[in-house]
């Protein structure tokens, strides 16, 4: 029965999204700890899961179209689950509704973690860019600040060029 298949499909979607949430948390841990291996592993896991989620969504669209057709609706016009929700059996309705709420909650958590990961990655890249600029630009500088914040004709070789005293 297509309604049972729809429930199974939504349960699979819930599992995939929970695994995506775990991968995003793993990536956050890697970004915070600057552990490239964890970041690579998490990213590879995310890529595989995103593909599985896509396949799951394609299957769900087909199931929704089939249920729509069984109930005398035009399958091409029915695109969303809520459009056939009233056509589902009462037991299926309650399970679908709880899975829907679960998926919405996970999607929100995933969005927040992905946003945090994006900000962490941008911060890491900004710092890395700054450090590379310091390394690359340190040899080219002709003047810098010496002890006490006074201008020096040559950069100090014993003190960093950027921070030469505590403020």
Residue pairs with C-beta under 8 A, 6 or more apart in sequence:
2 63
2 66
2 67
2 70
3 67
3 88
3 89
3 92
4 92
5 63
6 60
6 63
6 64
6 67
6 81
6 88
6 92
6 96
7 92
7 95
7 96
7 99
9 56
9 59
9 60
9 63
10 60
10 95
10 96
10 99
10 100
10 103
11 99
12 56
13 53
13 56
13 57
13 60
13 99
13 103
14 99
14 102
14 103
14 106
16 49
16 52
16 53
16 56
17 53
17 103
17 106
17 107
17 110
18 106
19 45
19 49
20 46
20 49
20 50
20 53
20 110
21 106
21 109
21 110
21 113
23 42
23 45
23 46
23 49
24 42
24 46
24 110
24 113
24 114
24 117
25 113
26 38
26 41
26 42
26 45
27 38
27 39
27 42
27 43
27 46
27 117
28 113
28 116
28 117
28 120
29 35
29 38
30 36
30 37
30 38
30 39
30 41
30 42
31 39
31 117
31 120
31 121
31 124
32 120
34 124
60 81
61 79
64 78
64 79
64 80
64 81
64 83
64 84
65 75
65 76
65 78
66 75
67 84
67 87
67 88
68 74
68 75
68 77
68 78
68 83
68 84
68 87
69 75
70 87
71 84
71 87
73 83
73 84
73 87
78 84
81 96
81 100
85 93
85 96
88 96
134 161
134 162
138 155
138 161
141 155
141 161
142 154
142 155
143 151
143 152
143 153
143 154
143 155
144 151
144 152
144 154
144 155
144 156
144 161
144 164
145 151
145 152
145 156
145 161
145 164
146 152
146 156
146 159
146 164
147 156
147 159
147 164
147 165
148 165
149 164
149 165
155 161
156 164
